[in-house]
Amino acid sequence: IAIAEQYSGYVKVGIGMYESRHTEDFFSRFLIAHPEIKVDIFQYPYGALTEKLKSGELDVILANVLCEKAFSKEDILSRPMFESFNYLVADRTIAEKYPPGDAVALLENECLITNCEDTGPNSMDMLRQMLMREFGAVPKRFSQTNSTNAQMLMVRARHGVAIVPDIVPEAREENLVRIKMNMGEMTRYDMVRLASSTNPSAQLLMEFQ
């Protein structure tokens, strides 16, 4: 199809739930620099991203560094793209029920709305372990969504609170309160391809600055 459309290369890119918020300029510059390459971008949960990269359905993924744990180190090549701190986000009317900046109280008493999956690198078990390690507490209630838009809709609807990276602009709305999570270092987001890939367009994308 790419050849029929007069392209000389084709790369299929997968991105996760948040990565589109911080990569528009990168992909814009790549498409301008390489008009000869057809680029298709697909969005999936992290578990699906790793499986589709393994199967060859995707050439490159751009995702939370957690995804790399699904591979042996020698099986992939990766490059850091950006880093972001995480914030706990709540509607102001919910946040005002608790002492200012008290993330633990919010997590213990409110429903946590999350994009974490049942299994995979970004699983609910991983989330529970992380929260217990960092805060000594796990929310009594969880609500799972499969997109940032759905997650933030639930927050605005006052159904609960959410942990989102700082790159999500919707989390900066005036009616929302953000509390920076003291969870160690910033979360890193990488571009990853299989080391065995022979797609030159994927290599160009990986090396593009």
C-alpha positions in Angstrom: 0.0 0.0 0.0 2.8 2.4 0.9 4.6 1.7 -2.4 1.3 2.3 -4.3 0.9 5.6 -2.6 4.5 6.5 -3.8 6.2 6.1 -0.5 9.6 4.5 -0.3 9.3 3.5 3.4 6.7 2.6 5.9 6.7 2.5 9.7 4.0 1.5 12.1 4.2 3.3 15.5 2.4 2.5 18.7 1.9 4.9 21.5 0.4 4.5 25.0 -2.2 6.4 26.9 -0.2 9.6 27.6 2.6 9.8 25.0 0.7 11.8 22.4 0.6 14.8 24.7 4.4 15.3 24.4 5.4 14.1 20.9 3.5 16.2 18.4 6.6 18.3 17.6 8.8 15.3 17.2 6.5 13.6 14.7 5.8 16.8 12.9 9.5 17.4 12.3 10.1 13.8 11.3 7.3 13.9 8.7 8.6 17.2 7.3 12.2 15.8 7.1 11.1 12.4 5.6 8.0 12.9 3.3 9.0 9.7 1.5 8.1 7.6 4.6 4.5 6.6 5.4 3.9 6.8 9.1 0.9 5.3 10.8 0.3 5.8 14.5 -1.9 3.6 16.7 -2.8 4.0 20.3 -3.0 1.0 22.6 -2.8 0.1 26.3 0.8 -0.8 27.4 0.1 -4.5 27.4 -1.1 -4.5 23.9 1.8 -2.3 22.8 4.4 -4.8 24.0 2.6 -7.8 22.4 2.2 -6.0 19.1 5.9 -5.1 19.0 6.8 -8.7 19.7 4.6 -10.0 16.9 5.8 -7.4 14.4 2.4 -5.8 14.1 4.2 -2.6 15.2 7.7 -1.5 14.2 8.3 1.0 17.0 6.5 1.8 20.3 6.7 5.0 22.4 5.8 4.1 25.9 6.5 4.2 29.7 9.8 2.5 30.4 7.9 -0.2 32.3 7.1 -1.8 28.9 10.8 -2.7 28.5 10.5 -5.2 31.3 8.4 -7.4 29.0 11.6 -8.0 26.9 15.1 -9.3 27.4 17.6 -6.4 27.2 19.3 -7.9 24.2 16.0 -8.2 22.3 15.3 -4.4 22.1 16.9 -1.1 21.3 15.6 2.0 23.0 16.1 5.7 23.3 14.8 8.1 25.9 12.3 10.6 24.6 11.2 12.6 27.7 10.6 12.4 31.4 7.7 13.6 33.6 6.7 13.8 37.2 3.4 12.3 38.3 0.6 14.3 39.9 -2.5 13.3 41.9 -5.4 15.2 40.3 -8.8 15.8 41.9 -11.8 18.1 41.5 -11.4 21.1 43.8 -14.6 20.2 45.7 -13.2 16.8 46.5 -9.7 18.1 47.4 -11.1 20.7 49.8 -12.5 17.9 52.0 -8.9 17.1 53.1 -5.9 19.0 54.4 -4.1 20.9 51.6 -1.6 18.7 49.8 -2.6 15.5 51.7 -2.3 12.9 48.9 -2.5 10.0 51.3 -5.9 11.1 52.6 -7.2 11.4 49.1 -5.8 8.0 48.1 -7.2 6.3 51.2 -10.7 7.8 51.0 -11.5 8.4 47.3 -11.8 6.1 44.3 -8.6 6.0 42.2 -9.3 6.2 38.5 -6.6 4.5 36.6 -5.5 3.4 33.1 -3.7 0.4 34.6 -4.6 -3.0 33.1 -5.5 -6.3 34.7 -2.2 -7.8 33.5 1.0 -6.7 31.8 3.7 -4.2 32.5 1.3 -1.6 33.8 -0.9 -3.9 35.8 -3.2 -3.2 38.8 -0.9 -5.4 41.0 2.1 -3.1 40.0 0.0 -0.1 40.9 -1.0 -1.5 44.3 2.6 -2.5 45.1 3.9 1.0 44.1 1.3 2.8 46.2 1.9 0.6 49.3 5.7 1.1 48.9 5.5 4.8 48.5 2.6 5.7 50.8 1.8 2.7 52.9 -1.8 2.8 51.7 -3.9 1.5 48.9 -7.3 2.9 47.9 -10.3 0.9 48.9 -11.9 1.6 45.5 -10.6 1.6 42.0 -12.2 2.5 38.6 -10.4 1.4 35.4 -10.5 3.4 32.2 -8.7 2.8 28.9 -7.9 6.4 27.8 -6.7 9.7 29.3 -9.9 11.3 28.0 -12.1 8.9 29.9 -9.9 9.1 33.0 -10.1 12.9 33.1 -13.8 12.8 32.4 -14.3 10.7 35.5 -12.2 13.2 37.5 -14.2 16.1 36.3 -17.4 14.2 37.1 -16.1 13.9 40.7 -16.1 10.1 40.6 -12.6 10.0 42.1 -9.0 11.1 41.7 -6.3 10.1 39.2 -2.5 9.9 39.0 -1.4 11.3 35.7 2.0 12.6 34.3 2.6 16.3 34.2 2.4 16.2 30.4 -1.4 15.9 30.5 -2.7 19.5 29.9 -6.2 18.6 30.9 -5.0 18.1 34.5 -4.1 21.8 34.7 -7.7 23.1 34.5 -8.6 25.7 37.1 -11.3 23.6 38.8 -8.8 20.8 39.5 -6.2 20.5 42.2 -2.8 18.9 41.5 -0.6 17.4 44.1 2.9 16.4 43.1 3.6 12.8 43.9 6.8 12.1 45.8 7.5 8.9 44.0 11.2 9.1 43.5 12.6 10.0 40.1 10.5 11.2 37.1 8.9 8.5 34.9 10.8 8.0 31.7 9.2 7.4 28.3 11.2 5.7 25.6 11.0 4.8 22.0 11.6 1.1 21.5 12.1 -1.3 18.6 13.2 -4.9 18.3 16.9 -5.4 17.8 16.2 -7.9 15.1 14.1 -5.4 13.0 15.3 -4.9 9.5 12.9 -1.9 8.7 15.2 1.0 7.7 12.3 3.5 8.3 12.1 2.3 11.9 15.8 2.8 12.3 15.5 6.4 10.8 12.7 7.2 13.3 14.7 5.8 16.2 17.7 7.9 15.3 15.9 11.1 14.4 16.7 14.2 16.6 
